[in-house]
Amino acid sequence: MKRKVLVLASSYPNRVSDSNGFFIHDLAKSYSKEFDVYVLTPKHANSLKHEVMEGVKVYRFSYWFGDKLFSDGEIMSNLKLHKSYYWQVIPFFVCQFIAVYKLIAKHQISIVHANWIIPSGIVAVLFKKLINGKVKIIVSLLGADIWSFNSGIRKRLLQFIFNNVNYVTTQSNPLRDEAIKIGYKGQIETLPLSIDTNLYKPNLKERKYNPQYPRMLFVATLSERKGIMLLIRSLKEVKNTNPEFFIDIVGDGPLRRQAEEEIELLGLGQNVTIHGFQPPEQLPEFFNNTDIFILPSLSEGFPLVVLSSLSCGVCTIVSDLPVFRELNALDTSLLILFETDNQTSLSSSINNTIKNLEGINKNKQNRRNFIVNNYDKNDIAKRYSAIVNNL
């Protein structure tokens, strides 16, 4: 009989073509080849309460009218923008706990893989402490959760969780080091989520857009943490030097309306297009029709969009964050770093990259090869499955 694994995630696709949390779905699909997999995630207005999605049994629980707290996968941004959402926090934890209890009891599940230490990790640990001490727990640190909860009472909460899990995976070595610094003493492994390098690959066909003008790309939630407003404001300075550039913004989120207003205010309407969320299968076309990918985040675990960009061979500009410094230390041709949260530094990096793009693009194949050799989903899936088998 197959071992049963419950995957907890606060962000998950509402349908196969949804890009929100698709990396968790890819992990669940890889588990389903060897284990009996159940996924528990918040329900949204346009999602089913229960369905089988590409072999994965997906269960969604309701916790509030409208279920806005985890929309766009950006809980901290949503709470900052909407103080009233704090009323949804306790109902969320209670409803998720009840849903975990019901699923584990009904299907006799023995392993829980909690993605994000808050909220999924704490719910899994509370279930283990209060209901079933035999459950084995894997927690995956994906970035924003641990950086936001590493001091004071929040730090003690993380220590409580760390003291009651069986295995921790992290997206990068800086995240691993932070977990150890906070107090985790158990089994831990740097094991990033991965991408399909057969989907994200260079397209040798002729580009759809005029190659005479530089084209850029941003793919992420439109939130403060992802640096969307910083990017838009830096583009005003870029336009002074390169007036005929274009940038595609792929994503949605709490700052979309503000971003649209800022684009018009700065006179960038002819340069910037916001496309909203796009299905994962459409993203390779965006990457293959751009010269430069930009992700000006204020904090990160290990964003898959950067791996996707590099897998397509695209020149990639990112904030000078620990995870990106670590990646660049392995190969300095991979990324262009700018000073985090510095508008002038970002605009200068963009202008310099446009100026030297021909030389930079000589490393396209090197970027592609690095990702294929280190972050292909089949290799990463085997390592995750080995962790479950060894618990």
Protein Blocks (a to p, Z undefined) as FASTA:
>chain_A
ZZddddddfbdcfbfklmghklmmmmmmmmmmmmccdddddddfkbcfbdceehiacddd
dfbehilmlgghiaklmmmmmmmlmmmmmmmmmmmmmmmmmmmmmnopabdcdehjblkl
mmmmmmmmmmmmmbccddddehjmmmmmmghjllmmmmmmmmmcfbdcdfbfklmmmmmm
nopabdcddddddddfklmccdfbdcfbdfkbccddddddddfklommmmmmmmmmmmmm
mmmbccddedddjklmmmmmmmmmnopmmmpccebjadfklmmmmmmmcfbdcdfbfbdf
bdfklmmmmmnopacdddddfklmmmmmmomklpccddehilklmmmmmmmmmmmmmmmm
mmmmmmmmmmmmmmcfklmmmmmmmmmmmZZ
